[in-house]
Amino acid sequence: MTTKFVLAAVAVASLLSAAGCGGAATSAPPVTTVNPSSPSYSSLQFAVGTANIYGETQIGLNVVSTFRQNSGASATGVNTPTLKGVFRVTAAAVPSYAESSPSNSGFPDPYVTLFNGGPSVREVGGNTLFGTPQTVAAGTPSCDGPGPFPAPPPGQSFVTCPSGLAANTSTFGQSGGVFAMGLAPYNAVAETGQAYSYQPYPQPLFGSADLTSSYQFIPWGGPPAFDPDHTGMGERDGAGAINGIDSFGDPYFLGVGEGVTVVDGIIPSSGSYTLNVAIATIGNGGAITTSNVSKTASLNAGTILPTITAPLFTPDGKGGGTFSVTLPGGVTEAYVQIVDYGPGGGPNDGAAPTPANCQGARGTSFAPVYYTIHVTSASTAYALPDTIGPNLATSGGATNLEPSPSICTAAQNTSKIGSATNGDDVVMQMVGFDYPIYQAALGLTQSSTPENPTITGASGQADVTISRAVEQDDGATAAPVTLRRGLPQRVHAYHRIRR
């Protein structure tokens, strides 16, 4: 795996092993020789901007951050973020994901609420979103406060903290931190040294009930824009990616994290915002020391990018297709996200779990396939190539490459599967920016990665506009449908209980 955001999980193993070593240890130096908050070791960047989500009246907050070593790799493997600013949290409070249902009681991060679709009780009405430090003693039960509590989501309940225990649920829980390309659930689990998850947060963050369209997308960067191994197939080539399922039950890696973090369910105002990163280290003798790195940024809430519209995909009958885009004023670049769910796999078409298609074992039978087109100007036609789909060869790695069709047609599916099968369901969405996000994210796949990529535009902030998602069923031949709340979704294992 070549992308540097993965190094977050590896870095923590070194830091934790160093914590228990004496000065004569041969495996790793004492942790006192490394100061992860020192400017000579790491650099935190932070910017904010407005988020036009689906063209709705209430704007959200776009949060852009990088926390990197001089080499461009993530600065730490574990940290705890706190986002504070001139905003008010209006999304409904939810219990942690683990508290929401008895069947979720074994969820690896018992304190996180984001994956249950909202902030914690103690965050609602305030101006702060935060995480839960891993310094909380192992086995401490999750709880939401002393009560009384607001009405919870149907079928769920909040947990009253026992005497002497403070509320510990939070938006980001123990899994969320700040890494090479922003906020993500990549914090490592101390017992294993592996990340809780390797998959970016769903966007927008809460999928708030305030939005009439709550379809959330995973900001995976796929080919042709993101192709770390230069095989044309992105992370589904089998050449360098680690295949498997993380502790959250999610497959990794389906692409390159694009660094998109859009917070809905809040009301942002003009003024100063702060991102603080707390880093706890264990010194010789077991003493825990917490250091903090903070950055501030300013927001002009009156600067809002125009509403953007998802393009429609016109298949060419060979696995690829074309589409046209329009970039509204102020948008300097955009991602066109194309997600192939396979036949019957799209939310509007029933969200069939892992349907087989013509792409073989690494295709939609494993997980949705992500494609990204980087757009810098309006064009009459952009193209998705015919054959940049997952590698059909299941052995041989980089020496055995057999690309599959990008979007399987009915004929291609029928030929491969051996029985009459529809074409793949495709979801189209466009995300526009007024800052150079692509170069910042692309750098994670390069041999030389800048420590401080540019994360603001000409206005000094980082604004975003997100289109509604449009599904085109059966190989994009059926009438497109705008995805809205209530449709079944297959974007994240922990979203099965979406409200």
Secondary structure, DSSP 8 states (H G I E B T S, - for coil): ---GGGHHHHHHHHHHHHHT--TT-SSS--GGG--TTSTTTEEEEEEEEEEEETT-SS-EEEEEEEEEETTSSBS-S--EEEEESSEEE-S-----TTTS-GGGTT-S-TTB-GGGTS--TTTTTSSEEE---TTS-TT-----BSS-----STT----B--TT-----BSSTTT-EEETTEEES--B-TTT-SBS-SS---BSSS--TT-S----B--EE-TBT--TTSSSSGGGGSSS---EE-TTS-EE-SSEE----EE-SEEE-SEEEEEEEEEEEE-TTS-EEEEEEEEEEEE-TT-----------EE-SSS-EEEEE---TT--EEEEEEEEEETT-SGGGT--SS---TTGGGTTTTS-EEEEEEE-S-EEEEEE-SS-EEES--SSGGG---EE-SS--HHHHHHHHSS-----EEEEEEEEESS-HHHHHHGGGSSS--SS-----TTSS--EEE---EEEHHHHTS--EE--TTS---S-GGGTT--
